Amino acid sequence: MALEIAGAQVPGRVRLINVDLLFTPNYAYRDSIFYRGRDVSVRGPDGDHLSAVGDTILESTIARALRSDGVLEAR
């Protein structure tokens, strides 16, 4: 909520990317997610942080949003 309020102070300059829906569908913790047609383990051994695969999925999600906003050039 705080991020939404802060972002609203600078309209058009801030975009929040909701990755909750990707990594915790229905706000339920998951060790793995269904991604691109298969179950993928996205948590590291501690159960809190993302694994290397989870990081890669997060990076591609953010990059896709940045390209969509025109911040990054399309590949």
C-alpha positions in Angstrom: 0.0 0.0 0.0 2.8 2.4 0.8 4.4 1.9 -2.6 1.1 2.7 -4.3 0.7 5.9 -2.3 4.2 7.0 -3.0 3.9 6.2 -6.7 0.7 8.2 -7.0 2.7 11.3 -6.0 4.6 11.1 -9.3 2.0 10.0 -11.9 3.5 8.7 -15.1 6.9 8.2 -13.6 6.4 5.1 -11.4 5.0 1.7 -12.3 4.7 -1.1 -9.9 5.1 -4.6 -11.2 3.0 -7.0 -9.2 5.0 -10.2 -9.0 2.9 -11.5 -6.2 0.6 -13.0 -8.7 3.5 -14.8 -10.3 5.3 -16.1 -7.3 2.5 -16.4 -4.7 -0.8 -17.0 -6.6 -3.7 -16.3 -4.3 -1.2 -14.9 -1.8 -0.2 -18.5 -0.9 3.5 -19.4 -0.5 4.8 -21.7 -3.2 8.2 -23.4 -3.6 7.4 -23.9 -7.2 5.2 -22.2 -9.8 3.6 -23.2 -13.1 5.6 -21.2 -15.6 5.6 -21.6 -19.4 3.9 -25.0 -19.3 5.8 -26.6 -16.5 6.3 -26.6 -12.7 9.5 -24.7 -11.8 11.2 -24.5 -8.4 11.7 -20.8 -7.7 12.8 -20.8 -4.0 16.3 -21.1 -2.6 17.2 -23.5 0.2 16.2 -21.0 2.9 12.6 -20.9 1.5 12.5 -17.1 1.6 14.8 -16.0 -1.3 14.4 -16.8 -4.9 16.6 -19.4 -6.5 18.7 -18.7 -9.6 15.7 -19.8 -11.7 13.3 -17.6 -9.7 15.7 -14.7 -10.2 15.8 -15.3 -14.0 12.0 -15.4 -14.1 11.8 -12.2 -12.1 14.4 -10.5 -14.4 12.5 -11.5 -17.5 9.2 -10.2 -16.1 10.7 -6.9 -15.2 12.6 -6.6 -18.5 9.3 -7.3 -20.4 7.5 -4.6 -18.5 10.4 -2.1 -19.1 10.3 -2.9 -22.9 6.5 -2.5 -22.8 7.0 1.0 -21.3 9.6 1.9 -23.8 12.4 2.1 -21.2 14.4 -0.7 -22.7 14.7 -1.3 -26.4 13.1 -4.5 -27.8 15.7 -7.2 -28.6 
